[in-house]
Amino acid sequence: MILFNIKTKLFLVLVLVSIVPIIVVSVSSYRSYTKLVNEQTSLVTSTTIGNSVKSMEDILQNIDRISVTLLQQSSNATAYSTVNDELMKLNTTNDQYEIFMIRSKLKLIFENILLGTNYINGLYLFTPDGKWISYGSSGTDLRLDYIALHDQWYLDTIQRKGDLYVGEVGVKPYIINAKQSIGFSRALYDPNNHEFLGVFMLDCSMSIFDGLKRNPAPSLSNLYLADDQGKILYSTDGQQVGQSLAPNLTSAMEHVNSLSQYKVIQDKIMTVMQKVPGHPWSVVANISLERLYEQYNISQKLLLYIAVSCAVIFLFLSFFLSNLITKPIIELTKMMRKTKSHPFVKIKPKRSKQVDEIGILYHEFDKMMKQIDTHIRESYQNKILTMDSQMKALEAQINSHFLYNTLESINSIAEIEEVESIVVMTKSLGDMFRYSIKTDSERVRVNEELQHVENYMAIQQIRYDDKITFKLLVDPEVRSRHMLKLLLQPLVENAIYHGLENKRGKGSISITGKLQEDRIIFKVCDDGAGMSREQVLELQQLLSQPPEFIAVGQRLKQSIGIKNVHSRIVLYYGDGYGLSINSEMHQGTRITVEIPSL
């Protein structure tokens, strides 16, 4: 039915696709866009807070590292003496000159620390007996009459037993030319006997919080740094330092950690909060959604207009696209129906120049039909090649030259010698004929193939009057495997007629067989005339050629022997198996046979 053809269905789908966006965009565009703005704002804010927290964490880790490693730093480049050693001397001496020298050495270390940072105003070291060593920048220093032993920050630092103490933000009254700053202090102990050596304090300027100023939308949001009591330590607008956060945010700080963020929207204000790892501080961001929506109002209307316009244009294009897309598909359907009634008819693609998916369908369909035709033809040809190779293998066993020489030998021995060698030859010949004409299976046990070779060599050794020595060295585990029959005897025959027959004196042939992983490797070796390099290359090129079938009953000279054996192996087992040849003039020849272990 026309109502349900692909052209009608596609048109209805395209129309539906063009109408649904109009309805969806008209109803939900404002809400969706507002949600998107909220999510993006939240994401940007979360990323900003995360970066701020990471910046604060890096700075605090640096301060922690400075205070922890202070005792192990050397005060002299030539004679090794650590801060720990100098503090122990300072706590046990009242010699003013020695105290002056110790202070000079330690100030050198303080100076190196100050050069490595830009937010430290001063470094101060207080001993348990009230002595102190200071080094400040920009004219800052401790008051000469200052004694820190009874100050609350000093007592809180000692109470922490070596942990870092974070002081309050403010102007330190005991520092000359002091500005608003924050102090970090740690109690120092001898690592060997845990003796209390004093308190080390770093006075840091408010530039330590510069990482909080990287605000992507300063006109819409503000960043704060608050302690665990909700007191604001730092604000990017600089107006709320010392004030407290809203009660709901202060109570929410108990549930905030360094791995997650707390988000809440109240009174068109989005608040995002995250704790600084290892410290009782939290970074807080407030964003005004009302001002944010005012800036994005034009974008929301523009998005709505674009969506409606696109939907209308899509509606007009529906008919054109449905016709354009379905027309080549309908043509392809007609072609497929035609090939169904005429399977091997040659099809000329009507859209040979089309390069889109439809053109690919046309070309692939035509290619598939050709491949099916080629596959069928090759399948029949391979079967004929296999049968022809089997016939050639049989011919190799009963060729006239072999029968003539064998029967002549039997006749000569029968006339001259009246010995049992006639029995041996006739029995061996009979066994060979029976083995060659076996048709129950193409595969035999390796042991049967070796017995066939031994029968052949028994005849040849009698014929050549023990001129040829034969050795069979095949592993017992190989003998129980299976192989394609009539593979080894043609190679032995080739070794005799082309290698040993023209050799003066005695010659030898050996067959070795062993397993290598999943393969059986046979090697047929002789010490005969051998071949020149050119002959070896010519023979290797011959083996590399695919099996060729001319016609039943016709034979090529090269097909009998090595080429025939190689072709049978490739046709039966595949291209990964076959023969390889190594030979040198007057040194002999070695033929390697590789077949799968079955």
C-alpha positions as CSV (number, residue, x, y, z in Angstrom):
1,M,0.0,0.0,0.0
2,I,1.1,3.5,-0.9
3,L,0.3,4.7,2.6
4,F,2.9,2.4,4.2
5,N,5.8,2.7,1.6
6,I,9.1,4.0,2.7
7,K,8.6,7.4,1.0
8,T,5.3,8.1,2.9
9,K,6.8,6.9,6.2
10,L,9.9,9.0,5.8
11,F,7.8,12.1,5.0
12,L,5.6,11.6,8.1
13,V,8.7,11.1,10.2
14,L,10.3,14.3,8.9
15,V,7.1,16.3,9.4
16,L,6.8,14.9,12.9
17,V,10.4,15.8,13.6
18,S,9.8,19.3,12.4
19,I,6.6,19.8,14.5
20,V,7.8,18.3,17.8
21,P,10.8,20.6,18.2
22,I,8.4,23.6,17.8
23,I,6.2,22.4,20.6
24,V,9.1,21.3,22.8
25,V,11.1,24.5,22.2
26,S,8.1,26.7,22.8
27,V,7.1,25.1,26.1
28,S,10.5,24.3,27.6
29,S,13.1,26.6,26.0
30,Y,13.0,29.1,28.8
31,R,13.2,26.5,31.6
32,S,15.8,24.5,29.8
33,Y,18.0,27.5,29.1
34,T,17.6,28.7,32.7
35,K,18.6,25.3,33.9
36,L,21.6,25.2,31.6
37,V,22.7,28.6,32.8
38,N,22.4,27.4,36.4
39,E,24.4,24.3,35.7
40,Q,27.1,26.2,33.8
41,T,27.2,28.8,36.4
42,S,27.4,26.1,39.1
43,L,30.1,24.3,37.1
44,V,32.2,27.5,36.7
45,T,31.8,28.4,40.3
46,S,32.6,24.9,41.5
47,T,35.7,24.9,39.3
48,T,36.7,28.3,40.5
49,I,36.2,27.3,44.1
50,G,38.1,24.0,43.5
51,N,41.0,26.0,42.0
52,S,40.9,28.4,44.9
53,V,40.9,25.6,47.4
54,K,43.8,24.0,45.5
55,S,45.7,27.3,45.5
56,M,45.2,27.7,49.3
57,E,46.1,24.1,49.9
58,D,49.4,24.5,48.0
59,I,50.3,27.7,49.9
60,L,49.4,26.1,53.3
61,Q,51.4,23.0,52.3
62,N,54.4,25.2,51.5
63,I,54.1,27.0,54.8
64,D,53.8,23.6,56.6
65,R,56.8,22.3,54.7
66,I,58.9,25.4,55.7
67,S,58.0,25.1,59.4
68,V,58.5,21.3,59.4
69,T,61.9,21.3,57.6
70,L,63.3,24.4,59.4
71,L,65.2,22.4,62.0
72,Q,67.1,20.4,59.4
73,Q,68.3,23.4,57.4
74,S,72.0,24.2,57.5
75,S,73.2,27.5,58.9
76,N,76.7,27.2,57.4
77,A,77.7,26.3,53.9
78,T,81.2,25.0,54.9
79,A,80.7,23.4,58.4
80,Y,77.5,21.5,58.6
81,S,75.3,22.9,61.4
82,T,71.5,22.7,61.4
83,V,69.0,25.1,62.9
84,N,68.3,22.4,65.5
85,D,71.9,22.6,66.6
86,E,71.9,26.4,66.8
87,L,68.7,26.4,68.8
88,M,70.2,24.0,71.3
89,K,73.2,26.3,71.7
90,L,70.9,29.3,72.1
91,N,68.9,27.6,74.9
92,T,72.1,26.8,76.8
93,T,74.2,30.0,76.6
94,N,74.0,33.5,77.9
95,D,77.1,34.7,76.1
96,Q,76.0,37.7,74.1
97,Y,78.6,37.3,71.4
98,E,77.7,33.6,70.9
99,I,74.0,34.7,70.9
100,F,74.8,37.3,68.3
101,M,76.6,34.8,66.0
102,I,73.7,32.3,66.3
103,R,71.2,35.0,65.4
104,S,73.3,36.0,62.4
105,K,73.4,32.4,61.1
106,L,69.7,31.9,61.6
107,K,68.9,35.2,59.9
108,L,70.7,34.0,56.8
109,I,68.3,31.0,56.7
110,F,65.3,33.3,57.2
111,E,66.5,35.5,54.4
112,N,66.7,32.5,52.0
113,I,63.1,31.6,53.0
114,L,61.8,35.1,52.4
115,L,63.5,35.2,49.0
116,G,61.6,32.1,47.9
117,T,58.1,33.5,48.8
118,N,56.3,36.8,48.1
119,Y,53.6,36.7,50.8
120,I,55.7,36.3,54.0
121,N,56.2,39.6,55.9
122,G,58.5,38.2,58.6
123,L,59.9,35.1,60.2
124,Y,60.2,34.9,64.0
125,L,61.7,32.3,66.3
126,F,60.9,32.4,70.1
127,T,63.0,30.3,72.6
128,P,61.5,28.9,75.9
129,D,63.4,31.4,78.0
130,G,62.0,34.5,76.2
131,K,64.8,35.1,73.6
132,W,63.7,35.7,70.0
133,I,65.2,36.0,66.6
134,S,63.4,37.9,63.9
135,Y,63.7,38.8,60.2
136,G,61.2,40.9,58.5
137,S,60.7,42.6,55.1
138,S,59.6,46.2,54.3
139,G,60.8,47.5,57.6
140,T,58.7,45.1,59.8
141,D,60.2,43.7,63.0
142,L,59.3,42.7,66.6
143,R,59.1,45.3,69.3
144,L,62.2,45.1,71.5
145,D,60.3,44.7,74.7
146,Y,58.0,42.0,73.3
147,I,57.7,38.8,75.3
148,A,55.5,36.1,73.7
149,L,55.5,33.6,76.6
150,H,52.1,34.6,77.9
151,D,50.3,35.5,74.6
152,Q,47.3,33.4,73.7
153,W,48.6,32.5,70.2
154,Y,51.9,31.3,71.8
155,L,50.1,29.1,74.4
156,D,47.8,27.7,71.7
157,T,50.7,26.8,69.5
158,I,52.5,24.9,72.3
159,Q,49.2,23.1,73.1
160,R,49.2,21.7,69.6
161,K,52.3,19.7,70.3
162,G,54.1,20.3,67.0
163,D,51.0,20.7,64.7
164,L,50.6,23.9,62.7
165,Y,48.6,26.7,64.4
166,V,46.7,29.2,62.3
167,G,46.2,32.6,63.9
168,E,43.6,35.2,63.3
169,V,43.5,37.8,60.6
170,G,44.4,41.3,61.9
171,V,47.1,43.8,62.7
172,K,49.7,42.4,65.1
173,P,50.4,45.0,67.9
174,Y,53.8,43.5,68.7
175,I,55.1,44.0,65.2
176,I,56.6,47.4,64.1
177,N,55.0,48.9,60.9
178,A,52.5,46.0,61.0
179,K,49.7,45.7,58.4
180,Q,46.7,43.4,58.3
181,S,48.2,39.9,58.2
182,I,47.7,36.3,59.3
183,G,50.2,34.3,61.4
184,F,51.2,30.6,61.2
185,S,53.2,29.1,64.1
186,R,54.5,25.7,65.1
187,A,56.2,24.4,68.3
188,L,59.7,23.0,67.5
189,Y,61.1,19.8,69.2
190,D,64.5,18.2,69.0
191,P,64.0,15.1,66.8
192,N,66.4,13.1,69.0
193,N,65.2,13.6,72.5
194,H,62.0,15.5,71.8
195,E,63.2,18.5,73.9
196,F,61.1,21.7,73.4
197,L,63.3,24.2,71.5
198,G,60.9,27.0,70.9
199,V,58.2,28.4,68.6
200,F,58.6,29.3,65.0
201,M,56.1,31.9,63.5
202,L,55.5,33.1,59.9
203,D,53.7,36.4,59.5
204,C,52.0,36.4,56.1
205,S,50.4,39.3,54.2
206,M,46.9,39.2,52.8
207,S,48.4,38.6,49.4
208,I,48.4,34.9,50.5
209,F,44.8,34.9,49.5
210,D,45.4,36.2,46.0
211,G,44.3,32.9,44.6
212,L,40.7,33.8,45.6
213,K,40.7,36.8,43.3
214,R,40.6,34.6,40.1
215,N,36.9,35.2,39.8
216,P,35.4,34.7,36.3
217,A,32.4,36.9,37.0
218,P,33.3,39.6,39.6
219,S,30.2,41.6,38.8
220,L,27.9,38.7,39.7
221,S,29.7,36.9,42.5
222,N,31.9,37.3,45.5
223,L,34.4,34.9,47.1
224,Y,35.0,34.5,50.8
225,L,37.4,32.6,53.1
226,A,35.8,31.7,56.4
227,D,37.0,29.8,59.5
228,D,35.1,26.9,61.2
229,Q,33.1,29.4,63.3
230,G,31.8,31.2,60.2
231,K,33.9,34.3,60.6
232,I,35.0,35.8,57.3
233,L,38.8,36.0,57.1
234,Y,39.0,37.3,53.6
235,S,36.7,38.7,51.0
236,T,37.4,39.6,47.3
237,D,35.4,42.8,47.7
238,G,37.3,43.7,51.0
239,Q,34.1,44.8,52.7
240,Q,33.0,41.9,54.9
241,V,36.2,40.9,56.6
242,G,35.5,40.1,60.3
243,Q,31.8,39.6,59.8
244,S,30.0,36.2,60.1
245,L,28.3,34.1,57.5
246,A,24.6,33.6,57.5
247,P,23.4,31.1,60.2
248,N,22.3,28.5,57.7
249,L,25.8,28.5,56.0
250,T,27.5,28.4,59.4
251,S,25.5,25.3,60.3
252,A,26.1,23.7,56.9
253,M,29.9,24.0,57.4
254,E,29.7,21.0,59.7
255,H,28.7,18.8,56.8
256,V,31.2,20.2,54.2
257,N,34.5,18.4,53.6
258,S,37.5,18.8,51.2
259,L,36.2,16.2,48.8
260,S,32.7,17.5,48.1
261,Q,31.0,20.9,47.7
262,Y,27.9,22.2,49.4
263,K,25.4,24.0,47.1
264,V,22.2,25.9,47.9
265,I,20.0,28.4,46.1
266,Q,18.0,30.8,48.4
267,D,16.5,34.2,47.6
268,K,17.9,34.0,44.0
269,I,21.4,33.6,45.4
270,M,23.5,30.5,44.7
271,T,26.0,29.6,47.3
272,V,28.8,27.1,46.8
273,M,31.1,26.0,49.7
274,Q,34.1,23.7,50.0
275,K,36.6,23.1,52.9
276,V,40.4,23.6,52.5
277,P,42.0,20.1,53.1
278,G,43.7,19.8,56.5
279,H,42.6,23.3,57.8
280,P,39.5,24.8,59.4
281,W,38.9,27.1,56.5
282,S,36.2,27.1,53.9
283,V,35.9,28.9,50.5
284,V,32.5,30.3,49.9
285,A,31.1,31.8,46.7
286,N,27.8,33.8,46.4
287,I,26.3,34.4,42.9
288,S,23.3,36.6,42.1
289,L,21.1,34.6,39.8
290,E,18.8,37.6,39.3
291,R,21.5,39.7,37.7
292,L,22.7,36.7,35.8
293,Y,19.2,36.1,34.2
294,E,19.1,39.8,33.2
295,Q,22.2,39.4,31.1
296,Y,21.1,36.2,29.5
297,N,17.5,37.3,28.7
298,I,18.3,38.3,25.1
299,S,20.1,35.0,24.5
300,Q,17.0,33.1,25.6
301,K,14.7,34.9,23.2
302,L,17.2,34.5,20.3
303,L,17.4,30.7,21.1
304,L,13.6,30.5,20.9
305,Y,13.4,32.3,17.5
306,I,16.2,30.1,16.0
307,A,14.5,26.9,17.2
308,V,11.1,28.0,15.6
309,S,12.7,29.1,12.4
310,C,14.6,25.8,12.0
311,A,11.5,23.8,12.6
312,V,9.6,25.7,10.0
313,I,12.4,25.3,7.4
314,F,12.6,21.6,8.3
315,L,8.9,21.2,7.5
316,F,9.3,22.6,4.0
317,L,12.3,20.4,3.4
318,S,10.5,17.2,4.5
319,F,8.9,16.5,1.2
320,F,12.0,17.2,-0.9
321,L,14.3,15.1,1.3
322,S,11.9,12.2,1.5
323,N,11.8,12.1,-2.3
324,L,15.5,12.6,-2.7
325,I,16.4,9.9,-0.2
326,T,13.9,7.2,-1.2
327,K,14.2,7.4,-4.9
328,P,17.6,5.6,-5.2
329,I,16.5,3.0,-2.6
330,I,13.4,2.2,-4.7
331,E,15.7,1.8,-7.8
332,L,18.0,-0.5,-5.8
333,T,15.0,-2.6,-4.7
334,K,14.0,-3.1,-8.4
335,M,17.5,-4.2,-9.2
336,M,17.5,-6.7,-6.4
337,R,14.2,-8.2,-7.6
338,K,15.7,-8.5,-11.0
339,T,18.7,-10.4,-9.8
340,K,16.5,-12.7,-7.8
341,S,14.9,-14.0,-11.0
342,H,18.2,-13.9,-12.9
343,P,20.9,-14.7,-10.3
344,F,24.0,-14.3,-12.5
345,V,22.9,-11.3,-14.6
346,K,25.5,-8.5,-14.8
347,I,24.1,-5.3,-13.3
348,K,25.4,-1.9,-14.3
349,P,24.9,0.5,-11.4
350,K,22.8,3.5,-12.4
351,R,24.5,5.7,-9.9
352,S,28.1,4.9,-10.5
353,K,29.2,8.5,-9.8
354,Q,27.3,8.8,-6.5
355,V,29.7,8.7,-3.5
356,D,27.3,8.8,-0.6
357,E,25.8,5.8,1.3
358,I,23.3,5.1,-1.5
359,G,26.1,5.0,-4.0
360,I,28.0,2.7,-1.7
361,L,25.0,0.4,-1.5
362,Y,24.9,0.2,-5.3
363,H,28.6,-0.5,-5.7
364,E,28.7,-3.0,-2.8
365,F,25.6,-4.9,-4.1
366,D,27.3,-5.1,-7.6
367,K,30.6,-6.1,-5.9
368,M,28.8,-8.8,-3.8
369,M,27.2,-10.4,-6.9
370,K,30.6,-10.5,-8.6
371,Q,32.2,-12.0,-5.5
372,I,29.5,-14.7,-5.2
373,D,30.1,-15.6,-8.9
374,T,33.8,-15.6,-8.4
375,H,33.6,-17.7,-5.2
376,I,31.4,-20.3,-6.9
377,R,33.8,-20.6,-9.8
378,E,36.9,-20.7,-7.6
379,S,35.3,-23.3,-5.3
380,Y,34.7,-25.6,-8.3
381,Q,38.2,-24.9,-9.7
382,N,39.8,-25.7,-6.3
383,K,38.0,-29.0,-6.1
384,I,39.1,-29.9,-9.6
385,L,42.7,-28.9,-8.7
386,T,42.6,-31.1,-5.7
387,M,41.4,-34.1,-7.7
388,D,44.0,-33.4,-10.4
389,S,46.8,-33.2,-7.8
390,Q,45.7,-36.6,-6.5
391,M,45.8,-38.0,-10.0
392,K,49.3,-36.5,-10.5
393,A,50.5,-38.1,-7.2
394,L,49.3,-41.5,-8.4
395,E,51.0,-41.0,-11.8
396,A,54.2,-40.1,-10.0
397,Q,54.1,-43.6,-8.4
398,I,53.4,-45.6,-11.5
399,N,55.2,-43.6,-14.2
400,S,56.7,-45.7,-16.9
401,H,60.3,-45.0,-15.9
402,F,59.8,-46.3,-12.4
403,L,57.9,-49.4,-13.5
404,Y,60.5,-50.1,-16.2
405,N,63.5,-49.9,-13.9
406,T,61.8,-51.9,-11.2
407,L,60.7,-54.7,-13.4
408,E,64.1,-54.8,-15.2
409,S,65.8,-55.1,-11.8
410,I,63.5,-58.0,-10.8
411,N,64.1,-59.7,-14.1
412,S,67.9,-59.3,-13.9
413,I,68.1,-60.6,-10.3
414,A,65.8,-63.5,-11.2
415,E,68.2,-64.6,-14.1
416,I,71.5,-64.0,-12.4
417,E,71.0,-64.4,-8.7
418,E,68.7,-66.8,-7.2
419,V,68.2,-65.0,-3.9
420,E,65.4,-63.8,-1.7
421,S,65.8,-60.2,-2.9
422,I,63.2,-60.9,-5.5
423,V,60.7,-61.6,-2.7
424,V,61.7,-58.4,-1.0
425,M,61.2,-56.3,-4.2
426,T,58.0,-57.8,-5.2
427,K,56.5,-57.6,-1.7
428,S,57.7,-53.9,-1.4
429,L,56.3,-53.1,-4.8
430,G,52.9,-54.7,-3.9
431,D,52.7,-52.8,-0.7
432,M,53.5,-49.6,-2.5
433,F,50.7,-50.1,-5.0
434,R,48.2,-51.0,-2.3
435,Y,49.1,-47.9,-0.4
436,S,48.9,-45.6,-3.4
437,I,45.5,-46.8,-4.5
438,K,43.9,-46.5,-1.0
439,T,40.8,-44.3,-1.4
440,D,39.2,-44.5,2.0
441,S,40.9,-41.3,3.3
442,E,43.4,-38.7,2.1
443,R,44.9,-38.7,5.5
444,V,47.0,-41.5,7.0
445,R,49.2,-42.0,10.0
446,V,52.7,-40.8,9.7
447,N,53.9,-44.3,10.4
448,E,52.1,-45.6,7.3
449,E,53.7,-42.9,5.1
450,L,57.1,-43.8,6.5
451,Q,56.4,-47.5,5.8
452,H,55.6,-46.6,2.2
453,V,59.0,-44.8,2.0
454,E,60.8,-47.8,3.5
455,N,59.2,-50.1,0.9
456,Y,60.3,-47.7,-1.9
457,M,63.9,-47.6,-0.5
458,A,64.0,-51.4,-0.1
459,I,63.5,-51.7,-3.9
460,Q,66.0,-48.9,-4.6
461,Q,68.7,-50.2,-2.4
462,I,68.5,-53.6,-4.1
463,R,68.5,-51.9,-7.5
464,Y,71.6,-49.8,-6.7
465,D,73.4,-52.6,-4.9
466,D,73.6,-50.9,-1.6
467,K,75.1,-47.7,-3.1
468,I,72.5,-45.7,-1.2
469,T,72.3,-45.6,2.6
470,F,68.9,-44.7,4.0
471,K,68.3,-43.3,7.6
472,L,64.9,-42.7,9.2
473,L,65.1,-40.5,12.3
474,V,61.5,-39.6,13.2
475,D,60.4,-39.0,16.8
476,P,58.0,-41.6,18.2
477,E,55.4,-38.9,19.1
478,V,55.4,-37.8,15.4
479,R,54.7,-41.3,14.1
480,S,51.2,-41.4,15.8
481,R,50.1,-38.2,14.1
482,H,48.2,-37.9,10.8
483,M,49.3,-36.4,7.5
484,L,48.3,-36.2,3.9
485,K,49.6,-39.3,2.1
486,L,52.1,-39.6,-0.7
487,L,54.2,-36.5,0.4
488,L,57.6,-38.0,1.4
489,Q,58.1,-40.7,-1.2
490,P,58.1,-38.3,-4.2
491,L,60.8,-36.2,-2.4
492,V,63.0,-39.3,-1.7
493,E,62.5,-40.3,-5.4
494,N,63.6,-36.8,-6.4
495,A,66.7,-37.0,-4.2
496,I,67.7,-40.3,-5.9
497,Y,67.2,-39.4,-9.5
498,H,68.5,-35.8,-9.3
499,G,70.9,-36.0,-6.5
500,L,72.5,-39.5,-6.1
501,E,72.2,-41.2,-9.4
502,N,74.9,-39.1,-11.0
503,K,77.2,-39.1,-8.0
504,R,80.3,-41.2,-7.9
505,G,80.6,-43.5,-5.0
506,K,78.1,-44.1,-2.2
507,G,75.4,-41.6,-1.2
508,S,72.9,-41.3,1.7
509,I,69.4,-40.1,2.2
510,S,67.9,-39.3,5.6
511,I,64.5,-38.3,6.8
512,T,64.0,-36.6,10.2
513,G,60.8,-35.7,11.7
514,K,59.9,-33.8,14.9
515,L,57.2,-31.6,16.5
516,Q,57.7,-27.8,16.8
517,E,54.8,-26.2,18.7
518,D,51.7,-27.0,16.5
519,R,53.6,-28.2,13.4
520,I,55.3,-31.3,12.2
521,I,58.7,-30.6,10.5
522,F,60.1,-33.3,8.1
523,K,63.5,-32.8,6.5
524,V,64.6,-35.0,3.5
525,C,68.3,-34.6,3.1
526,D,70.8,-36.1,0.6
527,D,74.5,-35.6,-0.1
528,G,74.2,-35.8,-3.8
529,A,75.0,-33.4,-6.6
530,G,73.1,-30.5,-5.2
531,M,71.9,-27.4,-7.2
532,S,73.3,-24.1,-8.1
533,R,72.0,-20.9,-6.6
534,E,70.1,-20.1,-9.9
535,Q,68.5,-23.5,-9.9
536,V,67.4,-23.0,-6.3
537,L,65.9,-19.6,-7.0
538,E,64.1,-21.0,-10.1
539,L,62.6,-23.8,-8.0
540,Q,61.6,-21.5,-5.2
541,Q,59.8,-19.2,-7.7
542,L,58.1,-22.3,-9.1
543,L,56.8,-23.2,-5.6
544,S,55.6,-19.7,-5.0
545,Q,53.2,-19.9,-8.0
546,P,49.6,-20.9,-7.2
547,P,48.4,-24.4,-8.3
548,E,47.4,-24.3,-12.0
549,F,44.8,-26.5,-13.6
550,I,44.9,-26.8,-17.4
551,A,42.5,-29.6,-18.2
552,V,41.8,-33.2,-17.0
553,G,44.3,-35.5,-18.6
554,Q,46.9,-32.9,-19.5
555,R,50.2,-32.7,-17.4
556,L,53.1,-30.3,-17.1
557,K,56.5,-31.7,-16.4
558,Q,57.0,-29.5,-13.4
559,S,53.9,-30.8,-11.8
560,I,55.4,-34.2,-10.8
561,G,57.7,-34.3,-7.8
562,I,58.4,-31.3,-5.6
563,K,55.9,-28.9,-7.2
564,N,53.1,-31.5,-7.0
565,V,53.8,-32.2,-3.3
566,H,53.9,-28.5,-2.5
567,S,50.6,-27.8,-4.4
568,R,48.8,-30.6,-2.6
569,I,50.0,-29.3,0.8
570,V,48.8,-25.8,0.0
571,L,45.5,-26.9,-1.3
572,Y,44.8,-29.2,1.6
573,Y,46.3,-27.3,4.6
574,G,46.5,-23.7,3.4
575,D,49.1,-21.1,2.4
576,G,51.0,-21.2,5.7
577,Y,52.4,-24.7,5.0
578,G,54.5,-26.4,2.3
579,L,58.1,-27.0,1.1
580,S,61.3,-25.0,1.5
581,I,64.6,-25.9,-0.2
582,N,68.2,-25.4,0.7
583,S,70.9,-26.7,-1.7
584,E,74.6,-26.2,-2.7
585,M,76.5,-27.6,-5.6
586,H,78.3,-30.9,-4.7
587,Q,77.1,-30.5,-1.1
588,G,73.6,-32.0,-1.3
589,T,70.0,-30.8,-0.9
590,R,67.7,-30.4,2.1
591,I,63.9,-30.2,1.6
592,T,61.9,-29.1,4.6
593,V,58.2,-30.1,4.8
594,E,55.9,-28.2,7.2
595,I,52.4,-29.5,7.9
596,P,50.1,-29.0,10.9
597,S,50.2,-31.4,13.8
598,L,46.9,-33.3,13.6
